[in-house]
Amino acid sequence: MDLTAKFDQAERKVAGLDLRRIIESPFLDIAVGVGLFLLALDQLGAFDGYLSLLGTLSAGLATLPQIFRRRMPLVVVGLTALGALGLLLSVGGNLFGLSHPVYASGLLSAYTIFRHVSRGASWLLCGVTICGVAIVPVLLGVWSRFPFAMPFVLTTAAALAAAAFLADVRRSRTEIRQVRADNVEALREQAAMGERARIAREMHDVVAHSISLIAVRAEAAPYTLKDLPDPVKAEFAEIATAARETLGEMRRLLGVLRADSGAETALDPQPGLERVRELIERHGGEVDLDIVGEERPLPQAVDVSAYRIIQECLANARTHAPGSRVSIELAYQPNLLAIRVADNGPGPAQAGSPNDPAQGDVGGHGLIGMRERALALDGWFSAEPGPNGGFIVRAGLPTE
C-alpha cells in the first residue's frame, strides 16, 4: 500500500470516529468521577493540612456519584449537595474551602439535570439555583467576612447560566438530528416506493408479453388446429379469457403503484444485457468487462434487472468516483447470474454520509433500487468498501 493510500485510509478512520459515542461512554463517566474525587482529596489536604474522615467521605460523596449521573441525575444532585454540605462542616463553614473538583461536580450535576428536563424547566431550575447560591452566603454570614463572596456568587451564576445554555444547545442539536433522521427515513420510503413502481412496471412489461402471447395462441388454436372437439375449443376460450383478465388486473395494480408513488415511467422497451457494451461506451471512463462462463439467453426479468444494476453502479462511479476505473464481471453459473462491479475510487468517506458512493441518490436510492431488484427475484445483494479503497457491489440473480 503506497503512502497516499495510507493517508486516505487514515482520513476515513478519523472521519468515521464518532465523538458522541466517546462523550456518552460510561467509561468516561467513571474516569470523571474518580478523577474529581482524587483531585478533591489533593486540594482538601492542601487546604486543611491533613485529610479528616468527614472531609474524605464528603469529598467522595460529592464527586464519585458522577459515575451514575446519566442514569440517576436527581440522586446524584442530592448526593453532591450533601457532600458539599459535609465539606462546609469539615472546613468550619468556610464556603471557599470547597475544592474546585467539588465545584465542578456540582456544575456537572446541574448540567445533567438541565439536559433531562424541558427547555423551560431547565431555565427555571437555573434561576432557582442561582437564587439559592446567592442566599447561601447570607445564611452562613460570610458576606462581611470574605470580600470574595460576591465574585464567587457571580461566577457561580454565570457558570450555571452557561450550563443551562449548553444543555439547551445540546437539546436543540438532538431535536435537529431527530428531524433530519425522520426526513431521511421519509425520503428513503419515498425512494423505495418509486423504485418499486419502476420495478413493477418493468416486471409488468416482462410478464405482460408472455400472458399476451398465451391469450393470442389460445384464441388462435381453434383456427390453426383442425377438427378440435367443442369442449377443447371452450377450454382454449377460457384460457384466453383468463389470460386477458390477468393482464387487465396487472395493469390496474400497476396503475395503483404509479398513483401511490407519483412515478413517471417511460414506454420504451426494457433494455437487457445485450446493451451493456453500449452502456459502457456512454460511461466515458475506463471500464473492464469480464464474462465468465458461456453466455446464454436469460429470463427477461433477470436480463432487465442485471442491466439496471450495472447501470446504477456506473452512475454511482461517475458521480462519486469520477475518473476511477470500473471492472464489471458477469458470471454465468448453472442456475445463477452473479454480478460484481468494483471501482478503484477513494471509497466512502463515512458510512451513511451524503458522499457515500454506496448511497447513489438521496437517502440511498441507488442501493435501495439494486437491492429491491435482487430480492424481487429471490436473489441476494451486497455493497461494501473495497479492501484497498473503492467500492464493490455484488448481486446474485437466480435464472430458474
C-alpha positions, 0 to 999 in steps of 0.5 A, spaced: 500 500 500 503 506 497 503 512 502 497 516 499 493 510 500 495 510 507 493 517 508 486 516 505 485 510 509 487 514 515 482 520 513 476 515 513 478 512 520 478 519 523 472 521 519 468 515 521 470 516 529 464 518 532 465 523 538 458 522 541 459 515 542 466 517 546 462 523 550 456 518 552 461 512 554 460 510 561 467 509 561 468 516 561 463 517 566 467 513 571 474 516 569 470 523 571 468 521 577 474 518 580 478 523 577 474 529 581 474 525 587 482 524 587 483 531 585 478 533 591 482 529 596 489 533 593 486 540 594 482 538 601 489 536 604 492 542 601 487 546 604 486 543 611 493 540 612 491 533 613 485 529 610 479 528 616 474 522 615 468 527 614 472 531 609 474 524 605 467 521 605 464 528 603 469 529 598 467 522 595 460 523 596 460 529 592 464 527 586 464 519 585 456 519 584 458 522 577 459 515 575 451 514 575 449 521 573 446 519 566 442 514 569 440 517 576 441 525 575 436 527 581 440 522 586 446 524 584 444 532 585 442 530 592 448 526 593 453 532 591 449 537 595 450 533 601 457 532 600 458 539 599 454 540 605 459 535 609 465 539 606 462 546 609 462 542 616 469 539 615 472 546 613 468 550 619 463 553 614 468 556 610 464 556 603 471 557 599 474 551 602 470 547 597 475 544 592 474 546 585 473 538 583 467 539 588 465 545 584 465 542 578 461 536 580 456 540 582 456 544 575 456 537 572 450 535 576 446 541 574 448 540 567 445 533 567 439 535 570 438 541 565 439 536 559 433 531 562 428 536 563 424 541 558 427 547 555 423 551 560 424 547 566 431 547 565 431 555 565 427 555 571 431 550 575 437 555 573 434 561 576 432 557 582 439 555 583 442 561 582 437 564 587 439 559 592 447 560 591 446 567 592 442 566 599 447 561 601 452 566 603 447 570 607 445 564 611 452 562 613 454 570 614 460 570 610 458 576 606 462 581 611 467 576 612 470 574 605 470 580 600 470 574 595 463 572 596 460 576 591 465 574 585 464 567 587 456 568 587 457 571 580 461 566 577 457 561 580 451 564 576 454 565 570 457 558 570 450 555 571 447 560 566 452 557 561 450 550 563 443 551 562 445 554 555 449 548 553 444 543 555 439 547 551 444 547 545 445 540 546 437 539 546 436 543 540 442 539 536 438 532 538 431 535 536 435 537 529 438 530 528 431 527 530 428 531 524 433 530 519 433 522 521 425 522 520 426 526 513 431 521 511 427 515 513 421 519 509 425 520 503 428 513 503 420 510 503 419 515 498 425 512 494 423 505 495 416 506 493 418 509 486 423 504 485 418 499 486 413 502 481 419 502 476 420 495 478 413 493 477 412 496 471 418 493 468 416 486 471 409 488 468 412 489 461 416 482 462 410 478 464 405 482 460 408 479 453 408 472 455 400 472 458 399 476 451 402 471 447 398 465 451 391 469 450 393 470 442 395 462 441 389 460 445 384 464 441 388 462 435 388 454 436 381 453 434 383 456 427 390 453 426 388 446 429 383 442 425 377 438 427 378 440 435 372 437 439 367 443 442 369 442 449 377 443 447 375 449 443 371 452 450 377 450 454 382 454 449 376 460 450 377 460 457 384 460 457 384 466 453 379 469 457 383 468 463 389 470 460 386 477 458 383 478 465 390 477 468 393 482 464 387 487 465 388 486 473 396 487 472 395 493 469 390 496 474 395 494 480 400 497 476 396 503 475 395 503 483 403 503 484 404 509 479 398 513 483 401 511 490 408 513 488 407 519 483 412 515 478 413 517 471 415 511 467 417 511 460 414 506 454 420 504 451 422 497 451 426 494 457 433 494 455 437 487 457 444 485 457 445 485 450 446 493 451 451 493 456 457 494 451 453 500 449 452 502 456 459 502 457 461 506 451 456 512 454 460 511 461 466 515 458 471 512 463 475 506 463 471 500 464 473 492 464 468 487 462 469 480 464 464 474 462 465 468 465 462 462 463 458 461 456 453 466 455 446 464 454 439 467 453 436 469 460 429 470 463 427 477 461 426 479 468 433 477 470 436 480 463 432 487 465 434 487 472 442 485 471 442 491 466 439 496 471 444 494 476 450 495 472 447 501 470 446 504 477 453 502 479 456 506 473 452 512 475 454 511 482 462 511 479 461 517 475 458 521 480 462 519 486 468 516 483 469 520 477 475 518 473 476 511 477 476 505 473 470 500 473 471 492 472 464 489 471 464 481 471 458 477 469 458 470 471 454 465 468 453 459 473 448 453 472 442 456 475 445 463 477 447 470 474 452 473 479 454 480 478 460 484 481 462 491 479 468 494 483 471 501 482 478 503 484 475 510 487 477 513 494 471 509 497 466 512 502 468 517 506 463 515 512 458 510 512 451 513 511 454 520 509 451 524 503 458 522 499 457 515 500 458 512 493 454 506 496 448 511 497 447 513 489 441 518 490 438 521 496 437 517 502 440 511 498 436 510 492 441 507 488 442 501 493 435 501 495 433 500 487 439 494 486 437 491 492 429 491 491 431 488 484 435 482 487 430 480 492 424 481 487 427 475 484 429 471 490 436 473 489 441 476 494 445 483 494 451 486 497 455 493 497 461 494 501 468 498 501 473 495 497 479 492 501 484 497 498 479 503 497 473 503 492 467 500 492 464 493 490 457 491 489 455 484 488 448 481 486 446 474 485 440 473 480 437 466 480 435 464 472 430 458 474 
